Amino acid sequence: MSEEITDNEIRARLVADDSAALDMIWTLYASNLLGYIVSILCSRHDAEDALQEVFVTIARKRLAVAGARQLKPYLFRLSRNVALNRIKKHKRRREREHEASEWLDPEDGTEQGDDRTRHLEAALTSLPEEQRSVVVLKFFRDKTFREIGEMLCISENTVGSRYRYGMAKLKAFMLEVLQ
Amino acid sequence: MNSHVEENPLDVVEMTRHQIRGPSPELRKRVLHAARAAWPAVEPTPADIPWVFPVLRLAASLVAAVSLVHFMNVVGSQTAARWLAFEKSPANADSANVSPNQPMLSRLADVAASLAPKNAPQELINRQRRIQEFLGTAGDRNGSRNVGLQ
């Protein structure tokens, strides 16, 4: 289905007041948006709530969404704003819970896997938000630099440099932890 | 494997790739349900329509421009009406080129005459008379430069 859906189709449905546009947006973008929001909030649970807020905003401001020049960057910007607003609102609560938050899902379910995941979470969480988003989108969502640049409205070079800095910090952090 | 991991920490990252799961069907159901509930609740406001603000700004600019031009027209008309009234007044009926300063100049000439010394030398009196004549005919542009100054 996703191959058949285009941004123009989604726009047409939004303008025509057809709520099926929400399904189309979900099919095309929900997975990437969730990954992106998780990378900002470092919390799977919060990210799911934020994703819901994003879709409610899309429903309310459907004409503005339909009028966006490029749908994908618009949705990523919207998601970022929602995520950052949540951080502002729940800063104190988040600071308390940050230590305990687990936002990567261990694949193998073993203790070793859990340890790895915990170390990686800690390392990723220590990165600045800009670098973390790029690293997560590149590594965990298999996006190219160009795609990430389009999503975040930044140049490929900027994506590349953020990625390199992020990975260097990640490597240093992991070395420290594993030794 | 552990030793390999210790040699290259980025392998840890590599091994834990794809660990951010995609959204579950339950999440999809929940999110879309909430979004659909919000769908009919709010009618789109002008702020939601992207072309409304530019059009409103344009309209406001037009109204401001038209108001300004109208105001300037009114002020201009009032000023012109005063000039016309002055031109058509009986005191200036004979003069083709009437200066708005002429009444003041006439008054100055009268003042100058009244202040003239009684026993001044003839030359001074003559000069004063010439000045008086000059001021008296200042409104007449055609001949004013030469009158009384030969």
Interface residues (C-beta under 8 A of the other chain):
Chain A: S19 L22 D23 W26 A30 S31 L34 G35 V38 S39 R44 E48 L51 Q52 F55 V56 I58 A59 R60 K61 R62 L63 A64 G67 A68 W103 L104 D105 P106 E107 Q112 G113 R116 T117 H119 L120 V136 F139 F140 R141 D142 M167 L170 K171 M174 L175 V177 L178 Q179
Chain B: N2 V5 E6 P9 L10 V12 V13 M15 T16 R17 H18 Q19 I20 R21 G22 P23 L27 R28 R30 V31 L32 A34 A35 R36 A38 W39 A41 V42 P44 A47 D48 I49 P50 W51
